[in-house]
Amino acid sequence: MASPTLHSLLLCVIVRLSAGKSEVGPTSCEETLVEHEYGKDHDQMDDGACYTPHVEVANNDPSFSKGYFLKEPAEGRENAKCLDGTPALYYHRKGTGTGVNKWYVHQEGGGWCYDLNSCVGRSKGALGSTKNDKPTRSLNGGYFSLDPKQNPPMYNWNAVFLRYCDGASVSGDKAAPTVVGNSTLHFRGRAILDAAIKSLLYERGMKDATDVVVSGCSAGGLATFLHCDHWADAIANAGKGAAKVACMPDSGFFLDEDHSPKYGSNMRNVFKFQVSSADGLNAACVSAHKSTGDSDKCIFAQWSSAHVKTPMFPLQSEYDTWQQGNVLGRGGDMNQFGKNLTTLVNSLLLSRPQHGIFLDSCSHHCGAWNGPILDGMTSSVALQEWYNKGSPALQNKGFFKQDKAYPCKACCSGTGTEELVI
């Protein structure tokens, strides 16, 4: 399958289903990951993450990555289960040259199951099970690109792709299985996360890392907001604080709004039945909201972002195409939505000086790696500048913004030719 260009992907228009309701709007891919796994007529809360075919390559191919199932009997892995009880999984491509001790970790996206019945359906596909996963895959392109021109910060780093199979941005922390009819569900996102981190640190060598960037797109971008500090703390404890750790969530700043698609209510329901908690979310956020009884806010990037202490550089469209149809809803004012998002970014995320953001005005969701140009830089170059110098040393304190009115087709133009990735 040939890689589509950024331009052709951004012009694509499809009908999608979210939380059981049809929404029409521009998207960044011809088929979403949820649609590929569960068909067009699904009951999942689709996050718009693109489907990318799984490609296997020979072990001498530079993009070769090996899969590692988090199975027993290793300590702590007995609960690292997908929705259907199969073991969690990640893929690892080894770093080379100057990148041998540097790591890029990507958390897969793919929406959420917003009630028990939709989780049963989800458990029967790849976003709830690893039963059909292959032992190897190719990791290349976009954030994983091996081309130093397309990926100057991380082209030769270790690359990790953490499979998404729990339905709640690896936040669930329910000890006992949940029986729904003839199905048994496991809500063990936090156990998956902990087992993956431990395996990467002590079996793949990440404890010796000098640099780590933790990322993810869409539901994986939300996972990055929720778990950034947890990754950083675990890496610091294993490596005695030697590694420089930063986070780069892509298209994960979902707003806590409850218009006709009811995104806010659906995510609060996920929080409730998956038993997300201080152990499954950002602990500082949960603690801050405990006295007011609204800890469920912490499943939203909007609220958790104010509590993240690890330096963070999100990639985000202020006119996110998925949020246009599935958070704002039909008939909403997208320019006002963009203003609201920008205001929240300023007051919450950027309230801490270590953070920056690449906030473009191109209407897209996920990826757009090297698409929009902000302050004369593509996203990969801006990331490199921010990572090497830090927000305080940069123009506008690391706030890269396009700040154009919607719609702005010219805002999408750039030098990149990589497809919009996973």
N, C-alpha and C positions, 0 to 999 in steps of 0.2 A: 504494500500500500504506500503510494507516494506521499511524502509529507506535504500537506496543504500549506499555502503561504499565509502569512499573517493577514494580508488584505482579504483573501478569499474567505478565511475563517470569520473575520469580523463582519462580513456582509451576509453571512448565513442567517436565515430566519426559520425557526421551527416552532412547533407546538409542543409544550412540555406539560407534564403533570406534576403538581406539587401538593402534597397533603390532600390528594384526591381531587384537586381542582385544576382545570386546564388553564394555562397561561400562555399567551403568545408574546414573543419578544425576541430581539436579536440575541444571538448566543455566540460563543467563541469556538464552537465545534459542531460538526454535523450530527453527532450522536453523543449523548452523555454516557458516563460510565453506568449510571443507574439504569438508563434506558437499555443499554446493551445487555445488562444482566437480567433485567426484570420486564423488558418489553415496554412499549409505549404506554400501555394501559396498566400502570402499576399503582401501588398504594404507598410508595415510599416518599419521603420528603427529599426530593432530588436537589442537590446543591449546585448543579450545573457543571461539575467537574467533567472534563472531556475523557472519552474512551480512547485509549491508545492500545493497539494490539500488542499482546505479549510476544516478544521475539526472542528466540533462543539462538545463541551463537556458540562457536567452538571456544574452548578455554584459552586459546591463544589469541582470540580477538581482544583488542584493547577495551572494548565495552563489556566484556564478560563479567557477570556477577553471579555468585553462588547463593542459593537459597539455604537458610537455616531455620528449621522448624523448632519452636520452643517447646520441646517435649520433656516429659519426665525421663529419668529420675532426678535431673539436676535440681538443686534446692531452689524453691521459689517458682518453679515452672508449672507445678501441678494445677495452678489456677489460671494460667495464661491461655485462656480458651476463647475461641470465637463464639458467636451466638449459638452455633450448632454443637459446640463442644470440641471441635477440631483444634489442633494446636496453632497458635499464632506463628507468624512467619516474617522474616525480613530477608532482603537480598543485599549482598555486599560486593562492591567492586573495589579492588585494592588500589591504593594510591601509588604513585610513581615519582621518582626524582625528588624534587623539593616538596612534594605533596604527600610523602610516605607517612608522615605523622600529622597530617591535617585531614579533617573530616567534614563532609557535608551529609547531613541526615535529613531525609525527606519523609514526612508522614503523609500517606496517601489520603486523598479526599474521596467523596462519594456519598454525601448526604447523611441522613439520619432516619432511623425508624421511629416514628412519633407515637406509636401505641403498641400494645402487645401483639395484636394481630399482624400489623405490618412487620414487626420483628420476626414473626414466624415466617412470613414470606421472604424476608431478607435472608434468613438463615439458610434458605435453599439455593442461594446463589453465592457468587464469589465475594460479595460484600458482607457475608455473614458466615463464610466457611472457607477453609483452605484445602478441602478434600480433593480438588482438581488442580491444585497449583503444581507447576513444574519446578524441577530442581534448579534451573538456571534461567537467567534472562539477560537481555542487553540493556545497559543503562547508558544512554547517550542522548544528546539534544537538550536544548533549553538549559535549565539549571544543572543538568548532568553533562552538558556538552564537553567533549574532549578537545574542542578547538579553542586555543587560547584567545583567538579574536572574538569568539562568541561568548566565552566564559572566562575572562581574564582572572577573576579571583580564585576560581576553584577547578580549573580544567583537569588538573592532575591529582586532585585530592582523592582520598577514600570517599566512596559514595555509598550511601545506605538508603534503601527504599523499604520503609516499614509498611507492610500490608495492613489495610484497614478492614476489620471484620467484626467490630463490636457494636456499630450503629450509633455511637454516642461520642465521637471524637475522643476515644480512649479515656472516658471519664467515669464509666460505671464502676460501682464498688459494692455490688450486692453479693453477699457471701453465699447464700443458698440459691440453687437453680430455681427457675420459675417454670412451672408446668402450665402450658396452654393447650388444652385438648390433648392431642396425641404427641405434642412437641414439647421438648425440654429446652429452655433458653438459658444461656449463661451471660450475665452482664458483668464482665470482668475486664473492662478496659484498663483500669489502673494496674491490675496484675499483669496484663499484656505489656504495658509500658515499662513497668519495673523489670520484668523478665528480659525484655529486649535491651534495656539500658545495661543491665548486669552482664548479659551475654556479650554485648559490644565492648564493654569495658575490659572484661577479664578473659574473653575467648578470642576476640578479634583484635585486641590491642589498643582500644581507644583510651585506656587509662594512661597511655604514654603520649596522648595527643598534645600538640602545641597549640592547635587552633581547631575550633568546632563551630560550625554554623548549623543551627537546627531550623528546619523549615517545614513547609507543607502548603498545600493549595486547597482552598475552599473549606470543606470540613476538616481537612488536614491543616489548613491555615488557622482555623479556630483552635484546633488541638495545640498549635504552636503558641498561641496566646495563652491558653489555659495551662500549659505544662512547661513553658520556657524556663522558669526558675527551678522546676524540679529536675530537668535535664542538667542545668548548670550546677546545681548543688551536688548531684550525684557525680558529675565529672570532676568537680573540685575536690570532693572527698576521696575519690579514687586516685586522683593524680596529684594530691596535695596542693591544689590551687595553681598548678603550673600552666594549665591550658587557658587560652583566651577563648571565651564562649560568647556567642551572639545568636540572636534569633531573627529569622526573616520570614514571617508569615505572608503568604500571597493570597489576596482576596478573601481574607478571613475576618475582616472587621464588619461582621453582621450587626445591624442595629437592632436594639430591643424595641421593636414596634409591633403593633397588633392590628394592622389593617385587615382587609377582607381575607387574605390568605392565612391569617392567624399564625404567623411565624413565631411570635413571642410566646403565645399560649402553647404551641406545639413543643417548643424547646423546654418550656417549664415542665411539661408532661414528661419529656425525656429525662430531665433532672430528677423527677419524682420516682418513676418506676425503675430507673436504672440505679437509683440510690447514689447519685453523684454527691460528693461530700468534700470536706476539707482534704481528704486523702485522694479524691478524684479530680479536684479542681485546684485553682490557685489558693493555697491555704490562707494567705494574707487577706485575700478578697473575702473568703468565707468568714474569717474572723471579724473583719470590719463590718459585715452585714448581719452578723449573728444577733446582735442586740435589737436590731430592727425587724428581725424575722423574715428577711428577704434574701437569704443566701442563694436562692435560685437565680438571682441576677448574675451570679458568678459563672454561669454557663454561657454567658454572652461576652464576646471580646470587648464590647463597649465598656462594660463595667470592670472586667478583670484587668484590662490594659493599664488602669491607673495604679495597680499594685505590683506590676512586673518590675523587678529590680535589675534583671539582666539586660544589657544593651539590646535594643530591638530596632529593626529597620524593616517595617512592613512595605510590601508592594501592594498598592490599592488603587482602584479606580473610584473616583468620587461618584461616578455614574454606573456603578456595577450592574451589568445586564441581568444577572440572576436576581439581585435585590430589587431591580426595577419591577419585575413581575411578581416576586414571591415574598417580599417584605413590604415594599411601598404599595403594591397592588395596582390593579387597573385604574387608569384615569388620574393617578397621582402626579404631582408636580416634581419632575425629576431634578430641575434646577434647585428647588427648595430642599429636596432630599440631599443633594450634593452639598449645599450650604450647611445643613444640619450635621452631616457626616464630618465636614471639615471643622466645624465648631467643636464637635466632640473629640476629634483627634487632637485639637489644640488644648482643650481643657483637661483631658484625661491622659492620653498617651504622652503628649509632649510636655506635660507638667513635670516630668522627670528629665533633666537635661541630657542624660545619656542616650535617650532615644532619638531616632530620626524617622523619616518616612519618605517614600517615593509615591506621591499622590498625583496621579495623572487624570486628565479629563477625557481620555479615550473611553468610549463605552464598550467595556469588555468584562470578562470574568476569567480569572486565572491566567497564568502565563504572561503573554505579551512581552516575553523576555526580549529585550533590545528593540521593542516596538517604539513606544513614545519616547521623545527626547525632552528632558526637563533640565533647565539650566545648562544646556549644551551637552548633557550626558544621557546615555542609555541606562537602563536599570542595572546592567552588569557593571558598568563603569562607576555609576553612583554608589552601588554597594561596595565596590573596591575602595573608593574614596572615603566613604563613611567608615568602613571597617578598619582601614589603615590609620585614619586621622582622628576619628571620633567626632560627634556632633558639635562640641564647643569650638572646634577649629575650622568648621565649614561655614560657608556663606549661609545665612539664614538659619544657622544652628542645626543643620542637617535636615531641614524641612524643604525637600525638593517638591515643588508644586507647579502645576500647569495653570490652574485657576481660569479655565475658559468655560463659557456658557455651553450648555447642552442644547442640541447635539453638536459635536465638533469632530468631523471626520478627519480633518487635517491633524488633529491631536494624536492620531494613531500612527502617523508616518515615522519611520526610523530607519536604521541601518540593518536591523536584524532580519534574518530570513528563516530563523528557527521556527518550527511549529509551536503553537500554544501547547504546552506540555501538561502531563499528568495532573 
